[in-house]
Each structure stands twice: as C-alpha cells, then as structure tokens.
C-alpha cells in the first residue's frame, strides 16, 4: 500500500508541476 500511495502522490506532483509549466 505504501508504494501505491507514493506512486499516486508522485503522479499528482508531476501533474501539478506540468500545469505550472515548471
């Protein structure tokens, strides 16, 4: 479950960064 949670968090972070066009 920990790995899944980490993956989900990472995906959210990437999406946010992409939206901000970092």
C-alpha positions in Angstrom: 0.0 0.0 0.0 2.9 2.4 0.8 4.3 2.0 -2.7 0.9 2.6 -4.3 0.4 5.7 -2.2 3.9 7.0 -3.1 3.1 6.5 -6.8 -0.2 8.3 -6.6 1.5 11.2 -4.8 4.3 11.4 -7.3 1.7 11.4 -10.2 -0.2 14.3 -8.6 3.0 16.2 -8.0 4.1 15.7 -11.7 0.7 16.9 -12.9 0.9 20.0 -10.7 4.4 20.8 -11.9 3.3 20.3 -15.6 0.3 22.6 -15.1 2.6 25.3 -13.7 4.9 24.5 -16.7 8.0 24.3 -14.4 
